[in-house]
Amino acid sequence: MNNTRVKATLAQATLVVSMLSGVALTLQGCALAVVGAAAGGTLIATDRRTLGAQTEDREIQIKASSRINENLPDTAHVNVTVFNRRVLLTGEVPDEASKQKAEAVVRDISNVGSIVNELAIQGASSISSRANDSYLEGRVKTAMVGEKDLRANYYKVVCERGVVYLMGLVTQDEGAHGADVAARVSGVEQVVKVFQYIKPEEAQALEAAAASDASAVSAARAPAPEATVGTVPDSGVSSRPLDTQSPAPVKNSDVHPGNPAPAAK
């Protein structure tokens, strides 16, 4: 590796570390609360998906990411996020053909319920832009944790070039509340709702099913699911308020059909 390349690599690494340090400072109150909870026992974080649905989503995400990397040019930068079989594509691609190709590749994967294609036709984002997106994701999650009457673990937050995408199984009221919180975080340029809406009675049933799964995992002493921000009670959070802004614009995503598995006979 030549000296120029070494210097460039070190510069990028330094920038990322610097940005992540900012995230750590913003989230320090939440981090301490999580550590305290973990010290007192096993903390199992759940959302409204069953463990089976979460496992299915991870499988779809791995397949989609791998196949997109194989089929798109090296200049493409595509992020794949999956929630309840809805696939969100974000990032940048060089042309319309690449954007449509990415969506077609995902549609060929079995059991994909729907696709939201938010890929931008432009050059790949810079390292600093991606670091800033990670920082904004942390700020939005922290704002949700500190918001009264909002369960942050119901929302999946993705940020791309300052645009925040919100996924999750939520009621209409929960979706509006979560979007409003995200839109008021300083630095957020737009909020896109990628929610799958459910009725309040459906929400209660899903929560009961997820709680049952979590209890079974705990009893079996199996590894807990990936921690979700917002699982610590609000009373345990001691972080300073985040800077807010006039609400950023909010819009609904365009949802395209996927490749759902055939119904059982």
N, C-alpha and C positions, 0 to 999 in steps of 0.2 A: 504494500500500500504506500503510495507516494506521500510526501509531506503535505501537499495541498489537500488531498483527500482526508488525511488524518486531522488537519486543522478544521476542516468543514464538519467532520463527524463530531469532534469535541465541542465545536460551537453549538451544534444542534442539541447535543446532550445537555450542555449547560443551560440552554434556553428551556428545554423541557423540565429540567430539575427546578429551575427558577419558578416556572409557572405552577408546577405541582406543589411547590412550597407554599404558594399563595392559597391553593386549595386547602392544604393542610391547616393553615391558619384560620381560614374561614370556617372549616368544619371542626375546629378543635373542641368546641363544646359538645358536639355530637359524638366525636370520637371518644371523649372521656366518659360520656354516658354509656356508650357501648361497652367500653372496657369494664366499667363498674358492673354492668349487668352480667357480663361474661364471667367476672370473678365470682359472682354469687350463684352461678349455675349455668346450664346450657341455655343459650338464647336461640330459639328457632324462629326464623322470619318466614312468614307466609304471605302470599297474595291470594287472589280469588281463583287462581288455577289450582287444580289438583296436582300432586306430584307427578302423576302420569302425564298430564298436559305439559308441565314444565319440561319433563324429559323429552317429550315429542318435539317441543319447540327448539330445544338444543340440537336435536338431530337434524331438523330442517335447516337450522342456521348453519351448521357445519357443512351440510351438503351444498347449500346455496352458495356459501362463501367459496368453497372449493371449486365448484363448477363455473362460477363467474370468473374466478382467477384464470381458469383454463381457457375460457372462451372470449375474454375481452382483451384488448391491447394493454401493454404494460403501462401506458400513459393514463389508464383509467384508475380512479380511486373510488372504490365502492364499499360502503359499509352496509352490512345486513343485520337487521334487528327483527326478532320474531317474538310475537306475543299472541298466544291463543290461536296459533296457525295463521295469523295475519303477518305478512312479511313486509317490512318497511325497508326500502332501498334509498340510501342517501349517499351523497358524495358528488364526484364530478366525472364526466366522461367526455371524450373528444368530439362526439357527433351524435346525431339522432339515432343513427343505426346502432351504435353501441348501447344507447339508452334502451332501445326496444329489444336488443339482444339480451341484455341483462334480465329484463322482465320475462322474456320467453324462456330463458334458462330456468328461472325460478318456477314458472308455470309448469314445466316438465317434471317437477319434483312431486311425487305423490303426497297427497294429504295437505297440500297448501290450500288454506281456505280462501284467502284473498291477498291481493298485492297492492301496496301503495308505492308508486314509483315517483320519488322526489329527487331523482338524479338531475343535476344541473349540467348543461352542455357548456363546459368551459375547462380551462386548465386546472390541473389538480391543485388543491389548496396547499398552502405552505405549512411547514412545521409549526411556526408560531400561531397560525390560524387554528390548527388542530389543538394545540395546547390551550389556546383561549377557549375553545369549545369545551374541553374537559373542565376548565375552570368554571364556565357558565353552568354546566351540568351540575357541578357541586353546589353552586349558589342556589340554583332552582330547587334542588333536593333539600337543602338546608332551609330555604324559605318555606317549603311545604311542611317540614317537620315542626317549624315554629308557628304554623298557622292554626288557629283555634278551629275545632270542628272539622279538621281535614286529616284523613288517614293517608300519609305519604306513601305507604307501601302498596296502595292501590294503583299507583302511577309508575310507568316506566318512562324515563326521560332520556331523550337523545338530542344532541345539539350538533348542528352542522352550519358553519359560517355565520354563527350568531342567531340562527333560526332554531327554535326549540320545538321538537316533536314530542307529543304526549300520547302514550299508548296505555291501554288498560281496559278492564271490564268495569265500567262505572255506570251509575245512573246519570240522567241528564243533568241533574243539579250538581252532582259530584264533578262531572266533566267541566261544567261552566266555572265552578269554584276553583278547580285545579288550574284551568287555563288562565283565570284572572290572576292567581298568585304568580304563575310563571311570567305573565306579561308585565308584571310590575317590577321584576328583578332588573336592576341596572345592567345594561349591556345587551339585553335580549332585544333582537330586532323584529322578530315575528314569532307567533306561536301557531303551530299547526296541530289541530286535534285529529288524532288517528284512533280515537276511541272506538270500542265496541260497546254499544249501549245496552243496558239490561234494566229490567224493572226492579223496584225496591225489594219485592218478595223474592226475585231471582237472586239478588245480591245476598240476601240472608241465607238462602240455601247454599250458595257457593261458599260463603264464609264458613258455614257449618261443615261442609265437605272438606275444605282446606284444613280447618282446625283438626278434624279427625285424622287426616293424613299426617299432620305435624305431630300429633300425639303418638301415633303408631311409630313414627321414626324415632321419637324421643325414647319410647319404651324399649325399642330394639337397640338403642345406643348406636344407631347408624349416624353417619356424617349428616349434619344439618344442611338444608338447602342454602344456596348463596344468600348472604345477608342482604336485606332490602332496607334502604334508608327509611326511617319512619316507624320502625318496630319498637323503638324505645318510647315509653310514655312521655308526653309533653312535660310532665313535672320533673323528669330527669334531665332535661335539656337546659343548659345554662350557657347560651351563646349570645353574643351581641346582635342586635337587629341588623339586617342587611340593608344596604342602600336601595332605595326604590326609585322608580321613574314613572312618568306618565305611562299608562298602559300601552304596550306594543300592540299592533294589530293582530287579531286572532282570526283564523279561517279554518274551515273543515277540509280534510284531505279528500282527494279523489280516489275512490276504492275500485280496483279492477278485479275481475274474477280470477280465482286461482285454479287448483286442480284437486278439489276435495275427493276424499276416498268415497267409493260407492257405498250407499247405505246397506246395512246388513239385512239380509232377507230373513 
